[in-house]
Amino acid sequence: MSAQLQPEMDFIGPRPLTGHCKYRLKTTGDNSAKYGLCEVCHEHASEVFMQTESRWFDDRHGCGWTYHRCRTTVFGHKTCLERLQRTSVPIP
């Protein structure tokens, strides 16, 4: 089951290729004492960030952004999370 994030009619600009990923990267406003060690490098983080990934799909059932077959939410240093990113598209 996929969760559609953005219908086709709301997409502005050229449509991405199927499988193209975009990311939401936000600070949690807290550190490793609350969220645990960075999930990428396994070290303490003075500021923990949260990253979610979504992927563009375009098939016979429609098109849009989905979480299906994407990495789950990941917590850690901003630089560590950015290194996990594939082709990136900013979310407005």
C-alpha positions as CSV (number, residue, x, y, z in Angstrom):
1,M,0.0,0.0,0.0
2,S,1.4,3.4,-0.9
3,A,0.7,6.8,0.7
4,Q,0.4,9.4,-2.0
5,L,1.9,12.7,-0.8
6,Q,1.1,15.1,-3.7
7,P,-1.4,14.7,-6.5
8,E,-0.3,15.3,-10.1
9,M,-2.3,18.5,-10.5
10,D,-0.5,20.1,-7.5
11,F,3.0,19.4,-9.0
12,I,4.8,22.5,-10.2
13,G,7.5,22.3,-12.8
14,P,8.7,19.4,-15.0
15,R,7.6,16.0,-13.7
16,P,10.4,13.9,-12.3
17,L,11.4,10.5,-13.6
18,T,9.9,7.5,-12.0
19,G,11.9,6.5,-8.9
20,H,13.2,10.0,-8.4
21,C,13.6,10.7,-4.6
22,K,13.0,13.8,-2.5
23,Y,13.7,14.4,1.2
24,R,12.4,16.2,4.2
25,L,15.2,17.1,6.6
26,K,14.1,18.8,9.9
27,T,15.8,19.4,13.2
28,T,14.2,17.8,16.2
29,G,15.4,20.6,18.4
30,D,17.0,18.1,20.8
31,N,20.1,15.9,21.1
32,S,21.2,12.3,21.5
33,A,20.2,12.2,25.1
34,K,16.5,12.2,23.9
35,Y,16.8,10.5,20.5
36,G,19.8,8.2,20.9
37,L,23.0,8.0,18.8
38,C,23.1,9.0,15.2
39,E,21.7,6.0,13.2
40,V,24.3,6.5,10.5
41,C,27.6,6.9,12.4
42,H,26.5,5.7,15.8
43,E,28.0,8.7,17.6
44,H,26.5,11.4,19.9
45,A,24.8,14.3,18.2
46,S,24.4,17.7,19.9
47,E,21.5,18.4,17.4
48,V,19.5,15.5,16.0
49,F,17.8,15.8,12.6
50,M,15.0,13.7,11.2
51,Q,14.9,12.7,7.5
52,T,12.1,11.1,5.5
53,E,12.4,10.0,1.9
54,S,9.6,9.9,-0.7
55,R,9.8,8.6,-4.3
56,W,8.0,9.7,-7.5
57,F,5.8,7.1,-9.2
58,D,4.0,7.2,-12.5
59,D,2.1,4.1,-13.6
60,R,-1.2,3.0,-15.0
61,H,-2.9,3.8,-11.7
62,G,-1.7,7.4,-11.5
63,C,1.3,9.4,-10.4
64,G,2.5,11.3,-7.3
65,W,4.9,11.0,-4.4
66,T,4.9,7.9,-2.2
67,Y,6.7,6.4,0.8
68,H,6.5,2.9,-0.7
69,R,9.9,1.2,-1.0
70,C,11.6,4.2,0.6
71,R,13.9,4.4,3.6
72,T,12.0,4.8,6.8
73,T,12.5,7.9,9.0
74,V,16.2,8.2,10.0
75,F,17.6,10.2,12.9
76,G,21.1,11.6,13.1
77,H,23.6,14.4,12.3
78,K,22.5,16.6,9.4
79,T,25.7,15.8,7.4
80,C,25.3,12.0,7.9
81,L,21.6,12.1,6.7
82,E,22.6,14.2,3.7
83,R,25.1,11.6,2.7
84,L,22.3,9.0,2.6
85,Q,20.3,11.0,0.0
86,R,20.0,9.9,-3.6
87,T,18.9,12.5,-6.2
88,S,17.5,15.3,-4.1
89,V,14.5,17.6,-4.8
90,P,13.7,20.2,-2.1
91,I,10.2,20.1,-0.6
92,P,8.6,23.5,-0.6
